[in-house]
Amino acid sequence: MNPARTTTLGSCFAQGCANRLRLPALCVVALLAAGCATPVYENSLPWAEGWRVGKISRIEATAQDLAFYKRRCKADQLDRAQERFAIVQWREVGRSRWTVARLPADVAVVAGEPVYVKVWDCSAALVKREMN
């Protein structure tokens, strides 16, 4: 057996193996990098802080609605009589959820309109979604 040929086959095998492992390794790195990144909506509404894409379910939440959502909000977040609130539908892991969000006086929305809502903070004002 020719030792030079064995060495050449060994290095050829090692090179081929390295080439075959390069693509899966690159995929793993890309997935890890993408998993660490969270979206930021409208350049100022980070997903990590609770902002989600939703749509207006009902404008002008009733006193009964506010009483229902009060258990999830801080004590004083829904007690502002002069402010308006809207019910917003959003999705979490494929399921529809609803929350209440403060409706700013200068924002005009209709039922079904897409918005951004901070789902765990009832005092945060919803933000009208800009459709580009």
Phi, psi and omega in degrees: 000140184272115181297328179294321180292321178297316179297318180295317178295321179297315180290326177295317178296316180298319179295317179295321179294319179296320179294322180289332180273343183296315182294311177299322178296320178296320178297317179297316179297317180296318179295319178296319179294320180289326180292331180279342182270136175241149184290153173236114182277140176052029178063008181209004184239086186288136177302321183298337179268005175106001180285134180223157174280131179216185174218148182295122176269316178206136177270151179061077177299139181279170177299325178294319176300313182296322177297321179294314183279348182300328182294341180260351183252164174291157189307318186262001186290331183250007183269016182267100186295329184282349182263153178258149178231151178235153174268128184239132176264136177218169184243140177223118180051045175080000180249143177283138176230159177230148176213169177253141180222146178293135181255108181298147182297328184271005181250123178256121179227159176235161179301136181091352182284137180287138180218171169252138181224140175269100195291337182253011180227101185290342181272348181287136179283141176289157181239127179295134182278129177274119181267108181265000000 
